[in-house]
Amino acid sequence: MNRYQTTSKIKKRTKKVIRIERPQIHINNPIIDSFNPPKPELFSKLLKKTEGEHSKEVAEYMNAINESIYDLAISYLQKKNYIKGDQTILEIGPGNGLLAHKFTDLGLLYVGMDYSGDMISTAYKNNKQLLMERKAQFIEGSVSSMPFSEGLFDLVFTSQTIYFWPDPVNDLKSVIRACKNGTKICIGYRKKSYMQTMPVFRQDSFKLYTGC
């Protein structure tokens, strides 16, 4: 069962944080089935910052893994009537940007911020039409030091990046500063009990979560 919760601490600041926990189901996808991951140590580094050798394959793999989280989040946001069009959404960690269209197709102005300069360059190549139409932009940056002024975003979305945030409490504060009053912040992740069974899991690389 899909579960959605809000964090009461954020309610005081009129921002709502929505937890999207992906159901553990097998995804029939040839990219996933044929993916040959690098060694766990290298793979965990690439998940945190996708750059250099293997970055193309890892980005495509993560798109396939994450797409169901995008769809869950969008479905929930639409159900709650949080997506109204003529809004600006920030995605933290868009990777190669090939899923940006899921938001622009809904009439949202899209901003993707990624820690990896390689991924930002790739996202530009993959979204020439959206960029030309000024429906999207991609910016290199860190969640710990957001390269945005205050009060810009109506919605914030991120999928499976929170494991790698250096200081989650202060990083979330950094995100909130870039939000308008009433912004909805949607964080997708897999719960701790599942992640600990994954071969890629490394205790020194991931911060895991059981819930909000």
C-alpha positions in Angstrom: 0.0 0.0 0.0 1.2 3.5 -0.8 1.5 5.7 2.2 1.6 9.5 2.4 2.4 11.5 5.4 3.1 15.1 6.3 5.8 16.4 8.6 4.2 18.5 11.4 7.3 20.5 12.1 7.1 22.0 8.6 3.4 22.9 8.9 4.4 25.8 11.2 6.2 27.3 8.2 3.2 26.7 5.9 5.3 24.3 3.8 4.1 20.7 3.5 6.6 17.9 3.1 5.0 14.8 1.5 6.7 11.4 1.8 6.3 9.1 -1.2 7.2 5.6 -0.3 7.5 3.4 -3.4 5.8 0.0 -3.3 8.3 -2.8 -3.6 7.3 -4.3 -6.9 9.2 -5.7 -9.8 9.5 -3.4 -12.7 9.5 -5.0 -16.1 12.0 -2.8 -18.0 14.7 -3.9 -20.3 17.0 -1.1 -19.1 16.8 -2.5 -15.5 17.0 -6.1 -16.5 20.1 -5.6 -18.7 21.9 -3.2 -16.3 25.3 -4.4 -15.2 26.2 -2.2 -12.2 29.8 -1.2 -11.4 31.3 -2.4 -8.1 29.2 -1.3 -5.1 31.7 1.3 -3.9 31.8 3.0 -7.3 28.1 2.6 -7.8 27.2 4.3 -4.6 29.5 7.2 -5.5 27.8 7.5 -8.9 24.4 7.5 -7.3 25.5 10.4 -5.2 27.1 12.3 -8.0 26.7 10.8 -11.5 29.7 11.8 -13.5 32.5 10.3 -15.5 32.7 6.7 -16.6 29.5 4.7 -16.4 27.5 7.9 -15.8 25.3 7.5 -18.9 24.3 3.9 -18.0 23.7 4.8 -14.3 21.5 7.8 -15.3 19.4 5.7 -17.6 19.0 3.0 -15.0 18.0 5.5 -12.3 15.4 7.0 -14.7 13.9 3.5 -15.1 13.9 2.9 -11.3 12.5 6.3 -10.4 9.8 6.7 -13.0 7.2 5.0 -10.8 8.0 7.4 -8.0 7.5 10.3 -10.3 4.1 8.9 -11.3 3.1 8.3 -7.7 4.0 11.8 -6.7 2.3 13.4 -9.7 -0.9 11.3 -9.1 -0.9 12.4 -5.4 -0.3 16.1 -6.2 -3.1 16.1 -8.8 -5.5 14.2 -6.4 -4.9 16.9 -3.8 -5.3 19.7 -6.5 -1.8 21.0 -5.7 -0.9 21.2 -9.4 -2.8 24.1 -10.9 -0.6 25.0 -13.9 1.2 28.3 -14.2 3.5 27.2 -11.3 7.2 26.7 -11.0 8.6 23.4 -9.8 12.1 22.6 -8.6 13.4 19.1 -9.0 16.5 18.3 -6.9 18.6 15.6 -8.7 17.0 15.3 -12.2 20.0 13.4 -13.5 20.0 13.4 -17.3 16.7 15.3 -17.3 14.7 12.8 -19.5 11.8 12.8 -17.0 11.4 16.6 -16.9 8.6 16.4 -19.5 6.4 14.7 -16.9 6.1 18.1 -15.2 6.2 20.4 -18.2 3.4 18.3 -19.8 1.2 19.5 -16.9 1.9 23.2 -17.7 4.5 23.6 -15.0 7.6 25.7 -15.4 10.5 23.4 -14.6 13.8 24.0 -12.9 16.2 21.0 -12.4 19.1 21.4 -10.1 21.8 18.6 -10.0 25.0 18.2 -8.1 26.7 16.8 -11.2 27.9 19.2 -13.9 28.0 16.2 -16.3 24.3 15.5 -15.7 23.4 19.2 -16.2 25.3 19.2 -19.6 23.5 16.0 -20.6 20.1 17.4 -19.5 20.6 20.4 -21.7 21.3 18.1 -24.7 18.2 16.0 -23.9 15.8 18.9 -23.5 16.6 21.2 -26.4 13.0 21.7 -27.3 11.9 22.5 -23.7 14.8 24.9 -23.3 14.0 26.6 -26.6 10.4 27.0 -25.5 11.6 28.3 -22.1 9.6 25.7 -20.3 12.7 24.3 -18.5 16.1 25.1 -17.2 18.9 23.2 -15.6 21.3 24.5 -13.0 24.3 22.9 -11.2 24.0 23.3 -7.5 24.0 21.7 -4.1 21.0 21.2 -1.8 23.2 22.6 1.1 23.7 25.9 -0.7 20.8 26.6 -3.1 21.7 28.9 -5.9 18.3 30.6 -5.8 16.8 33.7 -4.2 14.0 33.3 -1.6 10.4 32.5 -2.4 10.7 31.2 -6.0 9.1 27.8 -6.1 5.5 26.6 -5.8 6.4 22.9 -5.8 9.6 20.9 -5.0 10.2 17.3 -6.0 13.1 14.9 -5.4 13.4 11.2 -5.9 15.9 9.0 -4.0 18.4 11.8 -3.4 17.8 12.4 0.3 20.1 9.5 1.2 23.0 11.7 0.1 22.1 15.1 1.6 25.1 16.1 3.8 23.0 17.6 6.6 19.3 16.8 6.0 17.8 19.2 8.6 19.8 22.2 7.5 19.5 21.2 3.8 15.8 21.1 4.1 15.9 24.6 5.6 17.9 25.6 2.5 15.2 24.2 0.3 12.5 25.9 2.3 14.2 29.3 1.8 13.7 29.0 -1.9 10.0 28.2 -1.5 6.9 30.4 -1.5 4.5 30.2 1.4 2.3 27.2 0.9 4.9 25.3 -1.2 4.5 21.5 -1.3 7.8 19.6 -1.0 7.5 16.0 -2.2 10.4 13.6 -1.3 10.4 10.1 -2.7 12.6 7.4 -1.2 12.8 3.7 -0.3 12.5 2.8 3.3 15.5 1.6 5.4 14.5 -2.0 5.7 14.5 -2.4 1.9 17.6 -0.3 1.2 19.7 -2.4 3.6 19.0 -5.5 1.5 20.4 -3.8 -1.7 23.9 -4.9 -2.8 24.7 -1.2 -3.5 24.0 -0.2 0.1 27.1 1.2 1.9 26.7 2.4 5.5 29.2 5.2 5.0 27.4 6.5 1.9 23.7 6.4 2.6 21.5 8.0 5.2 18.4 5.8 5.5 14.9 6.7 6.8 12.0 4.7 8.2 9.4 7.5 7.9 8.5 11.1 8.6 
